Amino acid sequence: MTPAPAAVEAALRRIFPAGVAVAAEAIGTADASSLWPEERSAILGAVPKRLAEFAAGRLAARRVLSALGHPAAALPVAPDRAALWPAGLSGSIAHDGALAVAVARRGAPLGVDLEPDAPIEPDLWPTLCHPDELARLTGDPGRQVRQLFCAKEAVFKAQPPDARAMFGFEALSVTLVEGGFDAQFRQDAGVFRAGQVLSGGLALVEGRVLAGVAWYE
């Protein structure tokens, strides 16, 4: 299904708080003409599919910069492959094969992810989820595991750029709630402390799962 960016943007506005700018861009053919030199250097030799995804993500990112009243700027790539946003702004980019999304605001970190609204194979469930997470699922377990995965990815992205740490799916215990999720850390992970809970939003739209989480200052 061809995604409708406007519908995805509306869903992002519902799951993020006021003050967060959102944008969605359909991924078309590979086109690096819109990329800044600092960005182009990060994808030298990339296959057309990766180039198209990257370009669409940066296009969405520049739209949210504009919505925040910030001039257009390059978003180079950090060593961990995350986008480096201008000083004073926090942002996040995600994409799948057909759509790229970006969110940003002035202030505390936030993270976004999107996945196809399709079940994950049962043999992968133990890698992505704890038994207690699986035991709490009440609907289609394969699709809900996809939602848990999407939520965990969004939480991982919601790290301060100067204190990002690698941690696995086992660090989080996610509970699906009406319209969103609660993610509790089982262990210390970067700036997060064991027992800390981050709440986020979930939406099913255009054949996709959207997950978003925003810190509160």
C-alpha positions in Angstrom: 0.0 0.0 0.0 1.3 3.4 -1.0 1.6 5.4 2.3 -0.3 8.7 2.8 2.2 11.0 4.5 -0.5 13.3 5.7 -2.3 10.5 7.6 1.0 9.5 9.2 1.8 13.0 10.2 -1.6 13.3 11.9 -0.9 10.1 13.9 2.5 11.4 14.9 0.8 14.6 16.2 -1.5 12.5 18.3 1.3 10.5 20.0 3.7 13.3 20.6 3.1 16.3 23.0 2.5 19.8 21.9 5.7 21.6 20.7 7.0 18.6 18.7 7.2 19.2 15.0 6.5 16.1 12.8 7.0 15.3 9.1 6.5 12.2 6.9 7.9 11.8 3.4 7.3 9.0 0.8 10.5 7.3 -0.3 10.9 7.6 -4.0 13.8 7.1 -6.3 17.3 7.7 -5.1 18.2 11.4 -5.3 21.1 12.9 -3.4 20.7 16.3 -4.9 18.9 17.6 -1.8 21.6 16.4 0.6 24.2 18.7 2.0 27.9 17.8 1.5 28.3 16.7 5.2 25.4 14.3 4.7 26.4 13.0 1.3 29.8 11.9 2.6 28.0 9.5 5.0 26.4 7.5 2.2 29.2 7.3 -0.4 28.7 4.1 -2.3 25.3 3.4 -0.9 22.9 1.3 -2.9 20.0 3.2 -4.4 17.5 1.9 -1.9 19.6 3.2 1.1 20.2 6.5 -0.7 16.5 7.0 -1.2 15.7 6.3 2.4 18.4 8.6 3.7 17.4 11.4 1.4 13.8 11.2 2.4 14.7 11.1 6.1 16.8 14.3 5.7 14.0 16.0 3.7 11.6 15.2 6.5 14.1 16.5 9.1 14.5 19.8 7.3 10.7 20.2 7.2 10.6 19.9 11.0 13.5 22.3 11.4 11.5 24.8 9.3 8.4 24.2 11.4 10.4 25.0 14.5 11.6 28.3 13.0 15.2 27.0 12.6 17.1 27.6 9.3 17.9 24.7 7.1 20.9 22.9 8.2 22.9 19.7 7.5 22.3 16.7 9.7 25.5 14.7 9.6 25.8 11.2 10.9 27.3 10.4 14.3 29.5 7.4 14.9 26.5 5.4 16.1 24.7 6.3 12.8 22.2 8.6 14.5 21.6 12.1 13.0 23.3 15.0 14.6 20.8 17.8 15.2 21.6 21.5 15.6 22.4 22.7 19.1 19.4 23.2 21.3 17.2 20.8 19.3 16.4 17.2 19.9 15.2 15.0 17.1 14.7 11.5 15.7 14.4 10.0 12.2 13.0 6.6 11.2 12.1 4.9 8.0 10.9 1.7 6.4 11.0 0.8 2.7 8.3 3.3 1.7 8.1 6.0 4.2 10.5 8.2 6.3 9.4 10.2 9.3 11.1 12.8 11.5 10.2 14.5 14.8 12.0 17.3 16.6 11.6 20.0 19.3 13.5 22.4 21.4 14.4 20.7 24.6 14.5 17.2 26.0 15.2 14.0 23.9 12.6 12.2 22.0 12.5 9.1 19.8 10.4 7.7 17.0 10.2 4.4 15.1 7.9 2.9 12.5 7.5 -0.7 11.5 5.2 -2.7 9.2 2.0 -3.6 11.0 2.7 -7.3 10.4 3.3 -10.2 12.8 6.8 -11.2 13.8 7.6 -14.9 13.5 7.3 -16.8 16.8 10.9 -18.0 16.7 12.0 -14.4 17.2 9.8 -13.6 20.1 12.3 -14.8 22.8 15.0 -12.6 21.3 12.8 -9.5 21.5 10.7 -10.0 24.6 10.8 -11.4 28.1 8.4 -14.2 29.0 6.5 -11.7 31.2 6.0 -9.3 28.3 4.6 -12.1 26.2 2.3 -13.2 29.0 0.7 -9.7 29.1 -0.3 -9.8 25.5 -4.0 -10.1 24.9 -4.5 -9.8 21.1 -2.7 -11.0 18.1 0.7 -11.9 19.7 2.7 -11.7 16.5 1.5 -8.2 15.7 1.8 -7.1 19.4 5.4 -8.3 19.6 6.0 -6.0 16.6 4.5 -3.2 18.7 6.8 -4.0 21.6 9.8 -4.0 19.3 8.7 -0.7 17.8 8.3 0.8 21.3 11.8 -0.4 22.4 13.4 1.1 19.3 11.7 4.5 20.0 13.0 4.4 23.6 16.5 3.5 22.4 16.5 6.6 20.1 15.3 8.9 22.9 18.8 9.3 24.4 20.8 12.5 24.8 23.2 12.8 21.9 26.1 13.3 24.3 25.3 10.3 26.4 24.1 7.6 24.0 24.7 4.0 25.1 24.2 0.6 23.5 21.7 -1.6 25.2 19.6 -4.6 24.1 16.0 -5.5 24.2 16.4 -7.3 27.5 17.1 -4.0 29.2 13.4 -3.0 28.9 10.1 -4.4 29.9 7.3 -2.9 27.8 3.6 -3.0 28.6 1.1 -2.0 26.0 -1.6 0.3 27.2 -4.5 2.1 25.5 -3.0 4.3 22.8 0.6 3.7 24.0 3.0 1.9 26.1 5.0 2.0 29.4 8.7 1.0 29.2 10.4 0.2 32.4 14.1 -0.3 32.6 15.2 -3.6 34.2 18.8 -2.4 34.5 20.9 0.7 34.3 21.4 1.6 30.7 23.3 4.8 29.8 21.5 7.7 31.4 18.5 5.5 32.4 18.3 3.9 35.8 16.8 0.5 36.7 13.1 1.0 37.5 12.8 4.2 35.5 9.6 4.3 33.4 9.2 6.1 30.1 5.7 6.3 28.7 5.1 6.7 25.0 2.4 6.7 22.3 1.5 4.0 19.7 -0.6 4.3 16.5 -1.6 1.9 13.8 -1.9 3.8 10.5 -1.3 3.2 6.8 -0.3 -0.4 7.4 2.4 0.7 9.9 3.1 0.8 13.6 4.3 4.2 14.9 5.9 4.5 18.3 7.0 7.7 19.9 8.4 8.7 23.3 9.4 12.2 24.6 11.1 13.1 27.8 9.6 15.7 30.1 11.8 18.4 31.6 
